[in-house]
Amino acid sequence: MSVTKCPGCGLELPDRGRAERMNASQACWELYGELAAYTLARGRDFLHQYGVDAYQAQHALPGASGITIAFSLLGLYLAMERGSTGLQVQRAHMALAREKIETPRFDPPREAARLTVRDVLNAEPGDARDAALKEWCAAVWESWRHAQAWTRHFCEERLAGSFSRRVRSR
């Protein structure tokens, strides 16, 4: 079987084609599916949201809709810099989705994050894998350094005051 490089994260995996509507190889997308099943079953503070945001940000299509990338970056910022749980991030996404938001078009990082979905899955299920998921999020967030100032500013502007209290308290 031939090997292909995932266009989003650079993982070399068996060539099973490209994932539909994603900047990912099919084999990488299948790894993400395995992680999604794990995080959904885990149930701890909805860790699943961390995986969604990290994967989407790491596999962003060049020239993709700004809102898709923006939501992933917002989630990574809230999780990594504000200490929000996955459930709090999901609530912020839902609240922001009700607003008309204009976002810039983001260029993906020149270099992929040093960690991938495979690194998370290689960790022992349980606390070790949960920690690896957070490490992956941090690595992906770091790779988007060029968009961090916009993300911080947007969050400070939109998630201040009563909005922030509503998201955190639910």
N, C-alpha and C positions, 0 to 999 in steps of 0.2 A: 504494500500500500504506500502511495506517495504521501509526502508531508507538505503542508503549506503553512505559511506564516499568517497569523491572524492580523488583519490590517489595523485593528484598534489597539491591541495590547502587545503584539509581537510574539505571542506564544507560537511555538512550532508544534503543530498537532496533525493527526491524520487528515488528509484532504477529503472532506465530505462536502465540498462546495462552500458557498457563502450563505450566511443567514439572511433571510429575507428581511428587508427594511432595517438592517443593522450594519454597522461598520465592523462586522465580526465574521470569523469563519464559523461554519456550522458546528464544528467540533468545540470551539470555544463557547458558543451559545449553549450547547448541551451541558458544558461544565457549569455555566451560570444557572441553568435549569436545576441541576443537582444542588447547587448552593441555595437556590430559592426554596426548594423543597425542605432543605434543612432549616433555614431561617424561619420559614412559616410554621414549622412544627415546633421550633424552639420556644416561641411565644414570649420571650423575655424582652419587655419594653419595645416590642416590634422591631427587632434587629433586621428584619427583612428590608426595611426602608434604607438602611445603610448599604446593603448589597445592591439595591436598585440604583441608588444614586451613584455609587462607585462604578458600577458596570456601565451605566449610561454615559457618565463623564469620560471614562476611559475609552469608550467605543463611539465617541461622538463623530458624526459625519461632518467632514469639512463643508461649510456652507449650510449646515442644517438650521432649522428654525431656532432662533435665539431662545425661545421660551423653554424648549426641551433641555438645552444645555444649562440655561439659567436655573431651572428648578433643581437640577442635579447639583450645581455649584452651591445653591442656597442650602440644600440639604447637607452637603459636606461641610460647609461653613458652620451651620448650626450644630452639627454633631461634633466636629473637631475643635472648634474655637469657643463655642458657647456651652458645650456639654449637654446638648439636647438629646433626649432619647429618640429612638426611631419613631415612636408614637407622636412625640411633640413635633418632629420634623414633618410627619405625615399631616398633622393638623395644620401646620403652617402652609404646606403645599395646598391643602384643601381651601384654606381661607384666601390665599393669594389667587387661586384659580377662579374665584368669584369676581376678582377685579380685572379691569383691563390694564394689562401690564405691557409696557414697551421695553424690549430688551435689545441690546446690540447683538449683532451676529458675532459669534466667537470663533476664532480659529483654534482648533485643537492644539495641544502642546506639541512642540517640535519633537520631544522625546517622551515616550510612554513612561508611566510610573514604573518604578523598579519591582513592584509586586503586582500579581495578577490574581484572578479568581482561582487559579490552580494552587497558588500558595496558600490561600485560605482553606481549600479542600484538603490540602496535604496535612493540615494541622489536625490533631486528635479532636474528634467531636466533643463538644462541651465547652468549658471555659477557655481551653487553648484555642479552639476554632473561633470562638467569639472574639477573643483578643486578636487573632490573626485578621479577622474581618475589620476590626477597628484600625489595625496597622495598615491594611490595604486602603481603607478610606483616607487615612492620613497621607499615604504615598500618592494617591490620586489627587487629593486636594493640593499637595505640594507641587505636583506637576502642572497645575493650572495657575501658577504664580502670576502669570500675565493677566488673569481675570479676577484676582483676589481683591484688589482695591474696589472694583465695581461691585463685587458681591458684598463686601463689608459695608460699603456706603448704602447699597440698596437695602440691606437688612436693617441697618441702623435707622434708615428713613421709614421703612414700611413696617418693621416689627417692633416699634417702640411703644411705650405706654400701655394702654388698655389692650391693644391687639396682642402684645406679648404676654400679658397676664392671662388672657383668654386661652391662648395656645398652651401655655404651661399648666393651667389649672384643670383642664378637661381630663 
